[in-house]
């Protein structure tokens, strides 16, 4: 069983090294994601902490002044200004259970308000201006729906050597791989 993080207050207290703080936060989201999946006995659907892992890793790109696109497992990225492509060739854009949502009413309202792709295609799923809430929400709604069963999102955000350095309070050297 993946242990639950116990050092969150310590991590929050890191103010002199924002890169390290972000790396630790990203790792803790991954740890929590794994623990939640194990607790729920779920090996099909990802959870909120899974998406938070990759969002935090993406935030790290900005913190390190690198080009910002959504970081994904295996070094893949999704540019924030482009439509979210289907996750794999020959797979529908959305998992079957998420294609036609008719209830609950609050969810139907959120989708009607923020999903420009309307669940049928990736066209319209991009965030044109990340500063505008409707644009961000459109991207997030489509990302979450299209990747709900993308189990590779449960992969660790860092390799073993990087994780050892991070857990040891160090920012991994570039020789250990791209963060």
C-alpha positions, 0 to 999 in steps of 0.5 A: 500500500502506498503510504499517505504523505505526512510532510505536507506542512514541511513542503509548504514551508519551503520558501527559499527553493520554489523549484524543489518545493514544486517537485515535492508537491508534484511527487506528493500528488502522485503518491496520493493518487496511487494511494487513492487508486489502491484504496478504491480498488480502481485500476481503470479510472484516474482520480483528481490527484492524478490530474493534479500530478501532471498539472503541478508538473506543468506548473513546474515548467513555468517556475523553471522558465521553460516553455509551458505546455501540459506535461504528460507521462513519457515526455509527451506534452499537450500545448495549451493553445491547441485542441486536445487530440484523442489519446490513441489512434483508433480510440474514440475521443471520449470513453463510452461512459462519458460521451452522453451525459444527461444527469445530474443536472449540475454536471449537464449545466457545467458541460453546456457552459464550458465544453466547446467541443460538445463531447463529440470531437477534439475540435474546440477543446483548446484554451485560446486565452488561458487567462480567461476562466471559460477558456481554462475550463473548456480545456480542463473539462475536455482533458478530464473527460478525454483522459479519464481512463488513461491509466498511463497518467498513473505513471510516476512523474519522475524517474527513480534517480530524480525521485531520490534526489527530490526526496533528499532535498535536492533539485535533480541535475539535468544528467538525471533526465528532463524534469 
